Amino acid sequence: MSKTITIDGNTIPFEDGQTIMEAATAAGVYIPHLCHHPEFTPHGSCKLCTVKVNGRICSACTFPAMEGQDVLNNTKELTDDRQLITQMLFVEGNHFCPSCEKTGNCQLQAVAYHLNMLDNHFPLFYPSRKMDASHADVMIDHNRCIFCTLCVRASQQKDGKDVFAISGRGINKQLIVNAQSGLLKDTDIDATDQAAHICPTGAILIKRTGYQVPIGERIYDHKQIDQVSLETEHHQHDK
Amino acid sequence: MKTFIQDLAEENRYQPTHLLRILRAVQSHYHYIPEAAIEQIAELLNISRTQIISVVEFYSFFHLSPRGQYELLISDSITDHMLGKLSLIDYLADKLNVAIGEVRQDGVVSLDNTSCTGMCDQGPAGLVNGYALTCLDRPRIDQITDLINQQKPLDQWPAELFFVDDNIRRPDLLLAQAVQPGTALRAMFKRGVQETLAEISFAGLRGRGGAGFKTATKWKFCSEEHENQRYVVCNADEGEPGTFKDRVLLNSYAHEVFEGMTLCAGIIGAQQGFLYLRGEYLHLYEKLQSVLDERRQTGLLGNNILKEGLNFDIEICLGAGAYICGEESALIESLEGKMGIPRNRPPYPVTQGYLGKPTVVNNVETFMAAASIAVNGGDWFARVGTEKSKGTKILSICGDCSRPGIYEYPFGTSIQSVLNDCGASDVLGVQIGGPSGTFISNHEFDRKLAFEDLATGGSFIVFNTSRNILDIVNNFTHFFAHESCGFCTPCRVGTSLLKKQLDKIIDGHGSAGDVVALEELCQLIKTQSHCGLGQTAANPVLSTLQRYPELYQSKLKEISYEPGFDLDGALETARRLAKRTDAGAHLAQVEEES
């Protein structure tokens, strides 16, 4: 008999070594997340996947599944907090969905819709952040970076490179690239690298592809992120 | 520069774990970390330049652009403010002709604020090129200005500028009877290693950093891990504003602390220990090194300690200005030469700590207490204190009292008796455990020092009735926003939002609903943050909001809504460009009621 945990009262199986997130995804249970991706080492920083395990707050993407865990995921309390955390990510950067070419394909936007976020709630920071369009095929719009480190991890763990890093402290964090000039064009990134495609927001974009798929036919235009996430990540977690 | 960096890397055996040490040397030599140095260090240590840049940008004492040959930092702790820091730093900026946060044009001097430097009993305090300055006043600032303008090397400055007093006011169990070097180790070998652990367990010793985990249990867990390498780390990153007891312990009781670490090594089976000393305590570094040397020469450290077959040595690692490194897993990251970002747990340091190996991290005072328990027995310690909090606690008392300094009390002592001893009168409240702790009002002085009532890592700041509570809360809230590592969303964004929201209310721009919004934000930061820093960052607001709700309410405007920004202020640039000052160029924040 396999070991089990419960999520919102439903019993789901898990294997030793799985995180709560992995067990949930395998069982078809969506836990909202942005910095987590099944192919990479969990990071645990965005805090959207916060669940309550036997009364204690934990990040589902890093916390190991263990026998006897009673996990709360889809509660009003947690959803409210997740919405507030998403709103924090929106006000911290400059996220103007209508003018962003990632709209409809953006996980930050899709999570916001999923959590029924209707406004920014908090005052906007309007930070002054730069763009880096130096590279021929890939560009960085720092305004939209949420410091999830997926590009950092993808570059190191998948592409076998070390193009990105998160630098700085606190609210002054920033994405930096591995070149003496500080410019993307002087790194060894290629447009085919996974790091160039993994960004959950519109911070790292492939040039000249922005509107190839028209608005209305994009990933999250007809499906919610929970459905998309389970369809794509279920498979990846099994690998 | 090439040979300087080359020698430095060689001295550090090209170890990436020594990155902070290397960067400290570069910063101290060049007064910034030059681009060329980054490239060369990256090559020599075989790490990426981004790793170096991220470390430089993480720690407050490293800079990518040049600072002055004399880097002056003035402590921004609330206690420094209470001693007149604000007018003093203005005076200093004026005398030196340098703006706060800037480098003077000739490059000789730079001036800035820094988080609490741990000199709260002898402030206002500061640092010059990392070395502590105490008891600053106008005559001293005149003196310092002259020394800087004459470009006198630091070693020719008068010693009294750097004099740091212990101010031990009330010794008890630990401070009254110093343990002679070697006696705790001899007692351990005589009694037996397991038996010594049992004594520490019987003593009921709990971690003195504030969290209060049972020390013997931690050591036992670590010793039970199936690994061949283990580490002992002493957390001397005493960054909680208002705390300075570890400074005094390391100045006058260093043997006991190192003895406690060695004791721990004997019990858990470690060969290497680290003292992580906060950068602000650079002045202690040489002295501590000589204590280590003395111990090596007398067979208390190194190979075959006391000829009992124990091999153990201790290395001192200096921090570089980051409060978060007091969190044990962030401290371990920092020891490894990285940014101080708290790790995900599990695994805990006792199973996977330094370089992934089982590691015990304890506070300075904990190791010292362990050494004393090994000598005097568990019962000697357990007899004192309360049922759940055995022994004594060493407090750093500062603020509005006539005798600030170090006080050791049995757990269970009432706040009132502490206040009587330190000469506090007309008290408004006390901040127990620093900004991350609790503010208690003058109706609560019968409460007790104890893990089960008022837990504290040692910070005890007294405020008299002349103080404004909102000023205090504001200082603490800005501190947390400055020190947040930025790893998780709730703390990174939340502490900055909290700062803005509090500023809005204090500046009189708050309206109905703003206090509710403040509390909602506090709860979110408290419950959702990744580590203890975030989880306690809202405590200053929450503990005062609970006790003085009317104070916050009184700041609110009588209108139902106040925009989050200053409407008229936002037009300032436009007015300047249009060179207009007439009434028509101004907007009222809210339409006047007719």
HADDOCK unambig.tbl for C-alpha pairs under 7 A between the chains (distance, minus, plus):
assign (segid A and resid 45 and name CA) (segid B and resid 487 and name CA) 5.80 0.50 0.50
assign (segid A and resid 45 and name CA) (segid B and resid 488 and name CA) 4.35 0.50 0.50
assign (segid A and resid 45 and name CA) (segid B and resid 489 and name CA) 6.63 0.50 0.50
assign (segid A and resid 46 and name CA) (segid B and resid 488 and name CA) 5.58 0.50 0.50
assign (segid A and resid 46 and name CA) (segid B and resid 489 and name CA) 5.36 0.50 0.50
assign (segid A and resid 47 and name CA) (segid B and resid 488 and name CA) 6.65 0.50 0.50
assign (segid A and resid 47 and name CA) (segid B and resid 489 and name CA) 6.62 0.50 0.50
assign (segid A and resid 62 and name CA) (segid B and resid 344 and name CA) 6.93 0.50 0.50
assign (segid A and resid 81 and name CA) (segid B and resid 524 and name CA) 6.76 0.50 0.50
assign (segid A and resid 85 and name CA) (segid B and resid 489 and name CA) 6.72 0.50 0.50
assign (segid A and resid 85 and name CA) (segid B and resid 490 and name CA) 6.31 0.50 0.50
assign (segid A and resid 88 and name CA) (segid B and resid 493 and name CA) 6.15 0.50 0.50
assign (segid A and resid 92 and name CA) (segid B and resid 493 and name CA) 6.56 0.50 0.50
assign (segid A and resid 123 and name CA) (segid B and resid 564 and name CA) 6.32 0.50 0.50
assign (segid A and resid 165 and name CA) (segid B and resid 50 and name CA) 6.07 0.50 0.50
assign (segid A and resid 166 and name CA) (segid B and resid 54 and name CA) 6.68 0.50 0.50
assign (segid A and resid 167 and name CA) (segid B and resid 53 and name CA) 6.84 0.50 0.50
assign (segid A and resid 167 and name CA) (segid B and resid 54 and name CA) 4.03 0.50 0.50
assign (segid A and resid 167 and name CA) (segid B and resid 57 and name CA) 6.25 0.50 0.50
assign (segid A and resid 167 and name CA) (segid B and resid 58 and name CA) 6.90 0.50 0.50
assign (segid A and resid 168 and name CA) (segid B and resid 54 and name CA) 5.81 0.50 0.50
assign (segid A and resid 168 and name CA) (segid B and resid 57 and name CA) 4.48 0.50 0.50
assign (segid A and resid 168 and name CA) (segid B and resid 58 and name CA) 4.75 0.50 0.50
assign (segid A and resid 169 and name CA) (segid B and resid 57 and name CA) 6.78 0.50 0.50
assign (segid A and resid 169 and name CA) (segid B and resid 58 and name CA) 4.91 0.50 0.50
assign (segid A and resid 169 and name CA) (segid B and resid 485 and name CA) 5.07 0.50 0.50
assign (segid A and resid 169 and name CA) (segid B and resid 486 and name CA) 5.58 0.50 0.50
assign (segid A and resid 170 and name CA) (segid B and resid 482 and name CA) 6.84 0.50 0.50
assign (segid A and resid 170 and name CA) (segid B and resid 483 and name CA) 6.81 0.50 0.50
assign (segid A and resid 170 and name CA) (segid B and resid 484 and name CA) 4.83 0.50 0.50
assign (segid A and resid 170 and name CA) (segid B and resid 485 and name CA) 4.62 0.50 0.50
assign (segid A and resid 170 and name CA) (segid B and resid 486 and name CA) 3.59 0.50 0.50
assign (segid A and resid 170 and name CA) (segid B and resid 492 and name CA) 5.26 0.50 0.50
assign (segid A and resid 171 and name CA) (segid B and resid 486 and name CA) 6.01 0.50 0.50
assign (segid A and resid 171 and name CA) (segid B and resid 492 and name CA) 5.53 0.50 0.50
assign (segid A and resid 171 and name CA) (segid B and resid 493 and name CA) 6.39 0.50 0.50
assign (segid A and resid 173 and name CA) (segid B and resid 486 and name CA) 6.69 0.50 0.50
assign (segid A and resid 177 and name CA) (segid B and resid 50 and name CA) 6.92 0.50 0.50
assign (segid A and resid 178 and name CA) (segid B and resid 49 and name CA) 6.62 0.50 0.50
assign (segid A and resid 178 and name CA) (segid B and resid 50 and name CA) 5.66 0.50 0.50
